[in-house]
Amino acid sequence: MAKNHEKEDGKEEANQKSGGPVVRKRFAVFIDYLNLEKNIKTPADIRLDPLLDPLIKEGRINWIYVYIPESAIPAPINILINRYQVLIILCSQEMGGGYLKDKDNVDFQMDKHIRSIVEHTDVTDIVIFSGDADFFPVASWAHQQGITVHVKSIRAALSRVFEEDGRFKITKI
């Protein structure tokens, strides 16, 4: 069953005009660390404050998940968690035919957590820090559930499917 946050958004606008209580947005943020890291010049370029601060003005960030493949450790986690509490999800490599594949399970873990948060919480918005086309199906599903989907991606890593779709709030970083 789709969540209908459009009514809340309309109520918020009406309440702002009438001086009534404002319904604030509730964000869940999902960060594909390696997607960001491989598309920047230096780890110091991964500054989340300028990207997360505008969300605070609109509402509350309930969760921030950062997905890091075990092979990427040690990642400069201190850069990510400077001002925000985050949950670090270490993602192991996938097994295939008894052998470790050269692919982590970040996409699977992010998809699973996004679906769970959307289904079991009162989140109004999700923010996906990755322009990877692998996240298009879960972003589309979340949108169908009435969730506002934000995609924040390094310009070079933003998949064309997100750009052409028009349902998502895209920020190129």
C-alpha positions in Angstrom: 0.0 0.0 0.0 1.4 3.4 -1.0 2.1 6.0 1.6 0.4 9.3 0.8 2.7 12.1 1.9 1.1 14.5 -0.6 -1.6 15.2 1.9 1.0 16.0 4.5 2.8 18.3 2.1 -0.5 20.1 1.3 -1.3 20.3 5.0 2.1 21.7 5.7 1.6 24.4 3.1 -1.8 25.3 4.5 -0.5 25.3 8.1 2.3 27.6 7.1 -0.2 30.1 5.7 -2.6 29.8 8.6 0.1 29.9 11.3 -0.6 26.2 12.3 1.9 23.6 13.1 4.3 22.7 10.3 4.7 19.0 9.3 8.4 18.5 8.9 10.1 16.1 6.5 11.7 13.0 7.9 14.8 11.9 5.9 16.7 8.6 5.6 20.1 8.9 3.9 21.9 6.1 2.1 25.5 6.6 1.0 27.4 4.3 -1.4 30.8 5.3 -0.2 32.9 3.7 -2.9 30.7 5.3 -5.6 31.6 8.7 -4.1 35.3 7.9 -3.5 36.1 6.6 -7.0 34.7 9.7 -8.6 36.5 12.4 -6.5 40.0 13.7 -6.6 40.9 13.3 -2.9 39.1 11.8 0.1 38.9 15.3 1.6 36.5 16.2 -1.2 33.9 13.9 0.5 32.4 16.6 2.7 28.8 15.8 3.5 28.0 18.9 5.6 27.2 21.0 2.5 25.0 18.2 1.2 23.2 17.3 4.5 22.8 20.8 6.0 20.0 21.8 3.5 18.0 18.7 4.6 18.1 19.9 8.2 16.4 23.1 7.1 13.5 21.1 5.7 13.1 18.5 8.4 15.0 15.9 10.4 17.5 13.3 9.3 16.4 10.2 11.1 19.1 7.8 9.7 22.3 8.0 7.8 23.7 4.7 6.5 27.1 4.6 4.9 27.8 1.4 2.9 31.5 0.5 2.6 33.0 -2.6 1.0 35.3 -4.5 3.3 37.9 -4.2 0.6 37.8 -0.4 0.9 38.8 -0.3 4.6 40.4 1.8 5.9 38.1 4.5 4.5 38.5 8.0 5.9 35.4 7.6 8.0 36.2 10.6 10.2 35.4 12.8 7.1 32.0 11.3 6.9 31.0 11.5 10.5 32.3 14.9 11.3 29.0 16.4 12.4 26.4 13.6 12.0 25.9 10.2 13.6 26.0 7.6 11.0 25.7 3.8 10.9 28.5 2.2 9.0 27.6 -0.9 7.1 30.6 -3.0 6.1 29.7 -5.1 3.1 31.5 -8.3 2.4 32.3 -9.6 -1.1 29.7 -11.9 -2.7 30.3 -15.6 -2.9 29.8 -17.3 -6.3 30.5 -21.0 -6.9 32.6 -21.1 -3.7 34.8 -18.2 -4.8 34.8 -14.6 -3.7 33.6 -12.5 -6.6 35.2 -9.1 -7.3 32.0 -7.4 -6.2 30.8 -6.4 -2.9 27.1 -6.5 -1.8 26.7 -2.8 -1.2 23.8 -2.5 -3.8 22.0 -5.4 -2.2 22.4 -4.0 1.4 21.3 -0.5 0.4 18.3 -1.9 -1.5 17.3 -4.0 1.5 17.6 -1.2 4.0 15.8 1.4 1.8 12.8 -1.0 1.4 12.7 -1.7 5.1 12.9 1.9 6.1 10.1 2.9 3.7 7.9 0.0 4.7 8.3 0.2 8.5 8.8 3.8 9.4 7.2 7.2 8.8 10.0 8.5 6.7 8.8 11.1 4.1 12.0 11.3 2.0 15.0 9.1 1.1 18.3 10.4 -0.1 20.5 8.1 -2.2 24.1 9.2 -2.5 24.8 7.4 -5.7 23.8 7.9 -9.3 24.3 4.2 -10.0 21.6 2.8 -12.3 21.4 -0.3 -10.0 19.5 1.9 -7.5 16.9 3.0 -10.1 14.5 0.1 -9.3 14.4 0.7 -5.6 14.1 4.5 -6.1 11.2 3.9 -8.4 9.6 1.6 -5.9 10.0 4.1 -3.1 8.5 6.8 -5.3 5.5 4.6 -5.9 5.1 4.2 -2.1 4.7 8.0 -1.9 8.2 8.8 -0.8 10.1 11.8 -2.2 13.4 10.4 -3.6 16.5 12.6 -3.7 19.5 11.4 -5.7 22.8 13.1 -5.0 25.6 12.0 -7.3 29.0 13.0 -8.6 28.3 14.4 -12.1 30.4 11.7 -13.8 28.7 8.9 -11.9 25.0 9.9 -12.5 23.3 7.4 -14.6 21.2 8.6 -17.5 18.1 6.7 -16.3 17.9 9.0 -13.3 18.4 12.1 -15.4 15.8 11.2 -17.9 13.1 9.9 -15.5 12.0 13.2 -14.0 10.4 11.8 -10.8 13.5 12.3 -8.6 15.1 15.4 -7.1 18.6 15.2 -8.6 21.7 17.0 -7.2 24.9 16.8 -9.1 27.9 17.3 -6.7 
